[in-house]
């Protein structure tokens, strides 16, 4: 029964969102924040975001081949409230700089780990984001791919389109806001009747809001 409960929460929490890495931070820059939301599910006939609360951090590192490079990390507060430890760590590297209407391109690799002390689950996320900076507002779009690594489930690919907006992203320091929409596992049909995702026939829409401080 404990493994069944753990598997159910993994289904709910594998689609958690983090602070975006569309534009990696510079050296000695840091960002700390809280991201709320996740895949939409139907509860009582109404669509609601999965109540994930993710404490997320980003830290700029020394540029890699003269391109911005950062590390991000954090943990899931909602999962912890149910006795599940879930954390993530990743890196983002800007491959191409923005030039006029040509977007900047950034690649991200991220590892998710979860356990209830008896069962272990892991997944990796790979993401490619194009972003445009307008004044101090950042618009980004891209595609992510989630691959489960745990031995209790077959390897799967979950393609996830993403669109997001970051407000006041490059102030010297101060508060920042992030609004993000994802279509988790757009290539996958539902495999369980215990949870009704939205849409019901393909993947799940996701909505999240982030509030952070850059210093």
Backbone as a ProteinNet text record, in pm:
[ID]
protein_1_A
[PRIMARY]
XXXXXXXXXXXXXXXXXXXXXXXXXXXXXXXXXXXXXXXXXXXXXXXXXXXXXXXXXXXXXXXXXXXXXXXXXXXXXXXXXXXXXXXXXXXXXXXXXXXXXXXXXXXXXXXXXXXXXXXXXXXXXXXXXXXXXXXXXXXXXXXXXXXXXXXXXXXXXXXXXXXXXXXXXXXXXXXXXXXXXXXXXXXXXXXXXXXXXXXXXXXXXXXXXXXXXXX
[TERTIARY]
82.6	0	86.2	195.3	284.1	341.2	374.2	428.4	321.5	196.5	87.3	67.9	69.5	55.5	171.1	292.1	409.1	396.6	354.3	339	234.4	125.9	21.2	76.1	155.6	209.8	316.2	389.4	484.8	410.5	295.7	214.6	175.2	143.5	101.2	218.6	335.6	444.5	551.9	550.1	659.6	654.7	535.8	523.7	540.4	616.7	632.4	717.1	693.2	766.9	871.7	974.8	1080.7	1100.5	1187.7	1226.5	1290.6	1249.4	1296.9	1443.4	1510.3	1650.5	1667.7	1565.1	1571.1	1689	1724.3	1842	1926	2032.5	2115.4	2168.8	2181.6	2233.5	2383.4	2433	2576.1	2648	2781.9	2859.9	2821.5	2813	2780.6	2637.8	2554.7	2412	2339.5	2239	2162.2	2014.6	1930	1785.1	1722	1632.2	1560.8	1411.7	1329.7	1187.5	1100.8	971.2	870.5	786.1	770.8	689.7	569.2	449.3	325.2	252.2	198.5	117.8	175.6	114.6	156	48.7	49.1	-49.6	-193.1	-283.3	-423.9	-495.3	-572.2	-654.9	-795.7	-890.5	-1030.4	-1067.4	-1117.7	-1157.9	-1292.5	-1394.7	-1528.5	-1585.1	-1539.9	-1588.7	-1519.3	-1426.5	-1357.7	-1209.1	-1147.4	-1003.7	-922.8	-825.3	-738.5	-593.8	-498	-357.2	-316.6	-230.9	-174.8	-109.8	-141.1	-93.4	52.8	140.3	283.2	333.4	420	489.9	638.6	711	850.8	939.4	1026.4	1129.3	1243	1275.3	1368.8	1476.7	1599.6	1714.2	1791.9	1855.3	1943.9	2070	2184.4	2311	2393.5	2438.4	2522.3	2663.7	2719.8	2855.5	2945.8	3071.3	3165	3117.7	3115.7	3069.6	3143.3	3071.2	3127.9	3143.2	3268.1	3296.9	3230.2	3246	3195.3	3043.6	2974.3	2828.8	2779.6	2671.7	2619.8	2587	2618.7	2604.9	2560.4	2461.3	2410.6	2372.3	2356.6	2304.8	2174.9	2077.9	1954.3	1925	1852.1	1826	1707.3	1646.1	1531.8	1465.4	1351.4	1278.8	1129.7	1050.8	905.6	846.3	788.5	729.7	603.4	523.1	398.3	425.6	520.8	556	606.9	687.2	741.2	630.5	520.7	409.6	343.2	364.6	307.2	413.5	529	632.4	717.1	716.3	795.4	901.9	1026.9	1134.3	1156.9	1138.2	1160.2	1246.6	1351.9	1444	1481	1543.1	1591.1	1720.5	1801.2	1922.2	1944.1	1990.4	2008.9	2105.7	2137.8	2224.4	2160	2186	2138.4	2254.3	2261.4	2369.8	2311.9	2343.5	2292.8	2379.7	2318.6	2392.3	2407.7	2302.8	2300.6	2247.9	2311	2263.9	2153.5	2068.5	1964	2025.9	1973.5	2017.3	1893.8	1840.6	1717.4	1601.9	1533.7	1422.3	1466.9	1596	1646.6	1660.6	1595.6	1594	1724.8	1743.4	1848	1802	1895.6	1864.8	1940.8	1868	1928.4	1889.3	1986.2	1960.9	1968.8	1879	1873.7	1870.2	1944.6	1937.4	1909.8	1811.9	1770.1	1737.8	1775.3	1749.6	1654.6	1546.9	1450.8	1467.3	1466.3	1477.9	1368.3	1307.5	1202.4	1210.7	1177.5	1177.9	1084.5	1030.3	953.2	1023.9	1155.6	1243.1	1234	1133.9	1123.8	1135.2	1081.4	1081.8	1152.7	1223.9	1301.5	1254.4	1244.4	1202.4	1292.6	1324	1408.9	1367.5	1392.2	1362.9	1456.8	1483.9	1563.5	1479.1	1506.6	1438	1541.3	1512	1595.3	1506.9	1556.2	1471.1	1552.1	1488.3	1547.2	1450.7	1496.2	1410	1463.5	1373.2	1403.3	1341.3	1414.1	1363.5	1392.7	1301.3	1313.2	1300	1393.9	1391	1336	1223.7	1163	1170	1263.7	1282.3	1329	1247.1	1279.7	1181.7	1116	1023.1	1079.6	1072.4	1128.1	1016.7	1002.2	909.1	989.5	946.8	1020.2	924.1	967.2	892.1	992	942.7	1034.5	969.2	1053.2	1006.2	1092.8	1027.1	1097.6	1073.2	1158.7	1144.8	1175.1	1081.8	1098.7	1117.6	1219.5	1247	1256.7	1173.3	1178.9	1294.1	1365.2	1483.2	1464.6	1355.4	1335.8	1317.8	1359.9	1353.7	1214.2	1121.6	988.7	896.2	943.3	860.8	948.7	892.5	967.2	1005.5	1114.1	1156	1049.9	1018.5	916.6	963.5	910.8	939.1	812.8	824.6	710.1	746.9	705.9	733.1	642.2	699.7	625.7	653.5	563.8	577.9	561.9	628.7	624.6	621.6	543.5	538.7	541.9	626.3	636.3	668.3	642.6	670.9	734	848.9	916.7	917.6	868.4	856.8	973.3	1034.6	1149.9	1262.8	1305.7	1401	1544.9	1582.9	1725.3	1755	1673	1707.5	1835	1909.1	2032	2001.2	1894.8	1842.8	1697.4	1623	1482.8	1391.9	1261.8	1162.2	1133.5	1099.6	1068.2	943.2	871.7	750.4	756.6	703.7	706.1	569.6	517.3	392.8	425.3	386.1	427.2	315	302	206.6	283.7	248.3	309.1	199	230.8	144.2	226.1	217.7	296.7	257.5	358.2	336.9	235.8	257.2	162.5	150.5	252	251.8	195.7	143.2	105.6	-42.4	-104.3	-243.6	-249.5	-357.4	-369.8	-362.9	-296.7	-281.5	-353.3	-414.8	-483.1	-617.3	-713.7	-844.9	-858.7	-754.1	-759.4	-750.2	-686.7	-669	-720.2	-802	-850.7	-777.4	-684.3	-608.1	-689.3	-645.6	-705.4	-596.4	-616.2	-731.1	-729	-842.5	-856.1	-795.1	-773.2	-731	-583	-511.9	-371.5	-294.9	-200.5	-115.8	-193.6	-138.9	-204.6	-152.6	-245.2	-204.3	-147.2	-52.9	4.3	13.8	-11.7	-4.7	69	164.8	239.4	271.9	291.4	324.8	444.8	544.6	665.5	689.2	736.5	769.7	909.5	1001.7	1141.1	1210.2	1331.9	1414	1553.5	1600.5	1732.9	1829.6	1946	2043.9	2185.7
-120.4	0	125.6	121.9	238.6	270.6	165.3	188.6	245.1	202.5	255.3	404.2	442	582.8	663.1	609.8	679.1	699.2	594.5	603.9	708.3	715.5	813.8	954.9	980.5	1114.1	1146.8	1046	1070.1	1117.5	1055.9	1101.1	1246.7	1286.8	1425.3	1522.4	1478.2	1571.6	1571	1471.5	1468.2	1589.6	1652.3	1768.5	1900.2	1904	2030	2127.1	2255.2	2359.1	2420.6	2478	2543.4	2684.1	2762.1	2888.5	2860.1	2933.3	2901.9	2939.9	2868.5	2895.7	2951.3	3022.2	3073	3166.8	3244.7	3330.3	3305.1	3226.6	3197.4	3324	3318.5	3431	3446.1	3564.9	3590.3	3547.7	3548.9	3512.1	3598	3535.5	3599.7	3652.7	3615.3	3645.4	3523.1	3548.3	3440.3	3477.4	3376.7	3398.4	3291.7	3333.7	3241.5	3271.4	3165.7	3191.5	3071.3	3091.8	2989.5	2980	2857.8	2833.8	2749.5	2797.1	2729.9	2681.2	2557.9	2506.4	2380.3	2336.2	2213.5	2168.7	2039.6	1989.8	2011.8	2043.6	2064	1930.2	1912.8	1794	1836.6	1747.7	1780.5	1729.1	1819.6	1786.1	1850.1	1767.1	1820.1	1886.6	1843	1897.6	2024	2076.6	2201.4	2174.8	2243.8	2226.9	2303.3	2237.1	2303.4	2260.9	2349.6	2310.7	2219.2	2122.7	2041.4	2134.1	2116.6	2212.4	2194.2	2196.5	2189.2	2323.3	2318.9	2437.5	2404	2463.9	2430.5	2546.4	2523.1	2620.6	2601	2706.9	2694	2801.2	2763.4	2853.5	2845.8	2959	2964.3	3040.2	2995.8	3063.3	3068.6	3190.1	3205.3	3156.5	3086.3	3035.2	3106.9	3070.4	3125.1	3089	3184.1	3154.6	3035.3	2957.8	2842	2876.7	2882.2	2924.9	3059.7	3152	3289.3	3297.6	3198.3	3198.4	3179.8	3250.8	3240.3	3095.9	3060.4	2923	2929.3	2849.1	2853.2	2713.7	2705.1	2584.1	2620.3	2526.6	2549.4	2426.7	2447.3	2340.1	2379.7	2281.7	2311.8	2185.5	2204.1	2088.6	2119	2011.9	2017.8	2017.1	2130.7	2140.7	2057.2	2051.3	1974.7	1826.5	1773.6	1632.3	1603.8	1695.9	1676.2	1667.1	1740.7	1737	1599.5	1518.5	1383.6	1275.9	1314.9	1217.6	1174.5	1251.8	1219.5	1327.3	1285.7	1379.2	1391	1509.5	1530.1	1653.1	1637.7	1746	1747.7	1856.6	1864.5	1944.2	1917.2	1993	1994.7	2108.4	2116.8	2227.1	2232.3	2337.3	2392.8	2521.1	2586.6	2660.9	2651.5	2715.1	2784.3	2911.8	2987.1	2957.8	2896.3	2855.4	2969.9	3053.3	3161.4	3287.6	3400.9	3528.5	3585.8	3669.3	3735.9	3842.6	3849.9	3952.8	4005.4	4119.1	4171.4	4076.5	4035.4	3942.3	3797.3	3773.3	3636.3	3605.2	3501.1	3477.2	3421.5	3438.8	3365.6	3220.8	3127.9	2984.9	2931.5	2865.9	2810	2663.8	2580.7	2439.9	2414	2330.8	2296.5	2145.4	2097.3	1957.9	1954.6	1874.8	1876.7	1734.8	1701.8	1570.5	1584.6	1503.9	1500.8	1369.4	1377.1	1259.5	1263.6	1146.8	1139.2	1006.2	1008.1	885.4	899.5	786.3	782	694.5	677.9	596.9	448.4	406.3	266.5	249.2	344.3	339.8	463	444.4	553.2	577.8	705.8	744.2	854.2	849.3	953.2	979	1098.8	1136.5	1247.4	1255.5	1367	1450.4	1579	1673.6	1739.4	1741	1812.6	1915.7	2037.1	2144.9	2239.7	2288.7	2386.9	2504.1	2623.9	2741.7	2853.8	2915.9	3038.1	3153.9	3265.1	3375.7	3510.7	3603.3	3740.6	3836	3928.5	4028.4	4158.2	4206.7	4333.4	4426.6	4521.4	4603.5	4516.4	4506.3	4419.2	4303	4269.4	4157.1	4049.1	3925.9	3814.9	3717.7	3695.6	3596.9	3477.1	3356.9	3238.5	3127.3	3048.8	2933.9	2821	2698.2	2588.2	2453.1	2352.4	2213.7	2142.7	2066.4	1987.1	1839.2	1757.9	1613.1	1550.6	1470.9	1404.4	1254.3	1197.4	1054.6	997.6	899.9	836.2	737.3	736	651.4	541.4	544	447.4	306.7	208.8	70.4	11.1	75.9	16.7	56.9	137	172.7	181.2	144.2	148.6	292.3	304.4	436.9	493.3	619.1	683.3	822.5	870.8	1006	1088.2	1204.4	1293.4	1429.9	1455.5	1583	1690.3	1805.5	1909.1	2047.3	2100.1	2239.3	2334.9	2449.7	2546.3	2688.7	2774.6	2917.4	2989.7	3091.1	3160	3307	3381.3	3524.5	3555.4	3621.9	3663.3	3815.5	3872.6	4017.5	4073.4	4179.7	4244.4	4145.7	4073	3965.2	4007	4127.5	4159.2	4287.7	4316.3	4425.2	4385.7	4486.9	4457.3	4368.6	4397.9	4310.1	4348.8	4263.9	4293.5	4176.7	4201.7	4096.5	4068.8	3944	3900.4	3811.7	3807.7	3726.6	3641.6	3521.7	3429.1	3363.5	3365.5	3296.4	3199.2	3073	2970.8	2872	2835.3	2732.8	2619.8	2497.5	2379.4	2281.7	2202.2	2089.9	1964.3	1915.2	1799.6	1675.6	1601.5	1471.6	1480.2	1574.5	1594.7	1471.5	1385.2	1265.5	1142.8	1158.4	1042.5	1042.5	925.7	909.7	870.4	906.7	870.6	719.9	679.3	537	497.4	592.3	562.4	633.4	570.2	631.9	698.4	686.5	744.3	896.2	947.6	1091.7	1133	1237.2	1288.7	1418.1	1407.9	1524.4	1609.8	1731.8	1820.3	1860.1	1824.3	1755.3	1606.2	1541	1403	1303.3	1345.3	1249.4	1253.2	1356.7	1367.5	1455.6	1396.5	1473.4	1550.6	1663.1	1748.7	1890.2	1987.2	2127	2156.6	2247	2287.7	2437.7	2491.7	2635.4	2659.5	2750.8	2780.5	2929	2975	3114	3115.3	3195.2	3203.1	3342.9	3350.5	3476.3	3459.9	3548.7	3528.3	3660.6	3648.6	3767	3744.3	3839	3830.8	3917.1	3860.8	3938	3901.5
0	0	0	75.7	82.3	-55.6	-133.3	-267.6	-359.7	-340.6	-422.6	-395.7	-266.3	-230.4	-287.8	-277.8	-330.6	-481.6	-553	-698	-735.6	-657.6	-684.2	-671.2	-566.3	-548.7	-652.9	-699.1	-807.1	-931.7	-961.6	-1075.4	-1060.2	-937.4	-913.7	-919	-872.5	-850.8	-958.1	-1050.2	-1148	-1239.2	-1254.1	-1340.7	-1269	-1160.4	-1088.7	-1170.6	-1150.6	-1221.2	-1128.7	-1190.3	-1115.3	-1172.1	-1109.3	-1169.2	-1304.8	-1407.4	-1542.5	-1559.7	-1650.1	-1681.5	-1821	-1871.5	-2008.6	-2030.9	-1930	-1935.9	-1810.9	-1822	-1704.5	-1638.5	-1506.3	-1429.7	-1451.3	-1421.3	-1430.7	-1304.2	-1308.1	-1189.2	-1068.6	-953.2	-826.3	-820.9	-914.2	-905.8	-851.1	-767.7	-708	-707.2	-713.2	-709.4	-621.4	-533.9	-446.4	-456.5	-467.4	-484.1	-455.4	-472	-450.6	-577	-629.5	-748.5	-708.4	-742.3	-704.5	-828.5	-822	-931.6	-991.4	-1100.3	-1166.5	-1263.6	-1300.5	-1396.3	-1347.3	-1440.9	-1406.6	-1396.5	-1289.3	-1274.5	-1237.8	-1260	-1233.2	-1095.2	-1011.7	-876.3	-849.1	-822.2	-800.2	-923.7	-1041.1	-1166.7	-1210.8	-1129.2	-1161.9	-1184.6	-1281.7	-1304.7	-1200.3	-1139.8	-1042.8	-1069.5	-1048.2	-1061.4	-946.2	-974	-866.4	-763.8	-635.6	-535	-496.6	-597.1	-569	-516.6	-418.2	-369.6	-371.7	-465.5	-487.6	-444.4	-347.1	-312.8	-411.9	-485.5	-596.7	-588.1	-625.9	-621.4	-752.5	-789.5	-905.1	-865.6	-918.3	-890.7	-1018.6	-1055	-1172.5	-1146.7	-1245	-1235.2	-1336.1	-1337.5	-1435.1	-1575.8	-1670	-1806.6	-1866.6	-1943.1	-2011.1	-2158.3	-2206	-2343.7	-2373.7	-2277.8	-2291.9	-2303.4	-2251.6	-2251.8	-2107.6	-2068	-1931.1	-1892.9	-1769.7	-1720.6	-1574.8	-1537	-1399.8	-1349.9	-1218.5	-1154.2	-1083.8	-1082.9	-1007.5	-922.2	-813.7	-718.6	-632.4	-567.4	-482.1	-431.6	-361.4	-308.4	-302.3	-296.4	-303.6	-162.2	-120.7	12.8	25.9	-80.5	-74.4	-57.3	-132.5	-117.7	23	78.5	213.5	316.9	295.8	389.6	394.1	289.8	284.9	304.5	358.6	390.5	272.8	165.7	47.9	30.6	22.1	-3.5	-153	-207.8	-351.4	-371.7	-450.1	-476.7	-623.5	-667.1	-804.6	-809.2	-910.7	-936	-1086.7	-1139.5	-1283.4	-1321.4	-1450.5	-1504.1	-1630.8	-1658.2	-1780.4	-1844.3	-1976.9	-2051.3	-2173.6	-2188.6	-2303.4	-2425.3	-2526.5	-2645.2	-2745	-2757.7	-2856.7	-2790.3	-2815.7	-2763.8	-2851.8	-2792.1	-2869	-2959.3	-3082.3	-3176.7	-3248.2	-3203.2	-3260.7	-3233.6	-3340.9	-3326.6	-3319.1	-3344.6	-3329.9	-3181.7	-3132.6	-2987.9	-2935.6	-2806.5	-2736.5	-2721	-2724.2	-2709.3	-2588.6	-2498.6	-2377.4	-2361.4	-2325.8	-2296.6	-2146.9	-2097.7	-1955.1	-1936.8	-1839.3	-1796.7	-1648	-1607.5	-1467.2	-1420.5	-1297.3	-1239	-1121.1	-1119.6	-1009.3	-933.3	-801.2	-715.6	-609.8	-582.8	-480.9	-408	-277.8	-199.3	-79.4	-37	87.3	189.4	172.4	257.8	226.5	146.4	106.7	-44.2	-117.3	-263.1	-316.4	-426.7	-485.6	-628.1	-666.3	-801.5	-852.8	-982.1	-1040.7	-1184.3	-1229.8	-1367.8	-1409.3	-1537.1	-1587.2	-1682.7	-1684	-1770.9	-1861	-1989	-2084.6	-2152.6	-2167.3	-2216.9	-2304.7	-2409.8	-2498.5	-2508.8	-2469.4	-2463.1	-2551.6	-2627.2	-2702.2	-2626	-2612.6	-2530.9	-2596.3	-2570.2	-2619.4	-2501	-2491.2	-2384.9	-2441.5	-2382.4	-2420.8	-2300.3	-2303.5	-2185.4	-2070.7	-1966.5	-1853.3	-1842.8	-1953.3	-1955.6	-2048.3	-2005	-2081.7	-2121	-2251.5	-2304	-2352.3	-2314.3	-2358.5	-2400.4	-2498.6	-2547.5	-2570.5	-2569.1	-2593.8	-2578.3	-2569	-2556.9	-2453.9	-2367	-2268.1	-2291.3	-2233.7	-2244.4	-2108.7	-2058.1	-1929.5	-1952.1	-1890	-1900	-1759.3	-1727.7	-1596.2	-1591.9	-1481.5	-1466.7	-1363.7	-1289	-1180.7	-1237	-1160.6	-1207.2	-1201.5	-1123.1	-1109.5	-1223.7	-1316.9	-1431.3	-1556.1	-1670.7	-1794.7	-1828.6	-1901.6	-1948.6	-2041.4	-2024.3	-2105.9	-2145.3	-2255.8	-2302.1	-2286.8	-2225.7	-2207.7	-2265.5	-2388	-2453.1	-2394.6	-2363.9	-2291.4	-2349.9	-2434.6	-2479.2	-2361.4	-2370.6	-2259.8	-2314.8	-2250.8	-2279.3	-2145.2	-2133	-2004.5	-2019.2	-1913.6	-1908.2	-1772.9	-1777.3	-1655.4	-1651.4	-1543.8	-1531	-1451.2	-1505.2	-1443.6	-1419.7	-1525.1	-1503.1	-1482.4	-1525.6	-1519.4	-1443.7	-1344.1	-1253	-1177	-1130.3	-1056.9	-938	-869.3	-765.2	-743.5	-676.6	-651.5	-680.7	-669.8	-685.5	-832.9	-860.3	-995.7	-989.7	-1100.6	-1110	-1235.7	-1226.5	-1339.5	-1355.9	-1476.1	-1510.3	-1621.9	-1605.1	-1701.3	-1729.7	-1858.3	-1902	-1967.9	-1934.3	-1995.2	-2037	-2137.4	-2173.7	-2149.1	-2024.5	-1985.2	-2065.4	-2110.3	-2177	-2290.6	-2381.4	-2491.4	-2579.6	-2578.8	-2662.7	-2592.2	-2471.2	-2390.8	-2355.3	-2363.2	-2322.3	-2175.6	-2104.4	-1962.2	-1941.4	-1830.6	-1799.9	-1672	-1604.1	-1479.3	-1473.3	-1408.9	-1391.5	-1254.6	-1172.5	-1038.4	-1043.3	-1150.1	-1164.5	-1301.5	-1307.6	-1435.4	-1467.5	-1561.4	-1602.2	-1698.2	-1720.6	-1819.6	-1919.1	-2050.2	-2109.1	-2077	-2092	-2049.4	-2147.7	-2272.6	-2374.7	-2406.2	-2364.3	-2403.7	-2305.7	-2231.5	-2141.5	-2036.8	-1994.3	-1895.7	-1908.7	-1912.9	-1908.4	-1770.5	-1764.5	-1637.2	-1627.8	-1511.3	-1488.3	-1356.8	-1359.5	-1236.6	-1228.8	-1105.3	-1077.4	-984.4	-1019.4	-937.2	-883.8	-763.2	-696.8	-639.3	-677.7	-637.8	-610.9	-558.2	-529.6	-585.7	-664.8	-726.6	-647.1	-614.4	-537.4	-580.6
[MASK]
+++++++++++++++++++++++++++++++++++++++++++++++++++++++++++++++++++++++++++++++++++++++++++++++++++++++++++++++++++++++++++++++++++++++++++++++++++++++++++++++++++++++++++++++++++++++++++++++++++++++++++++++++++++++

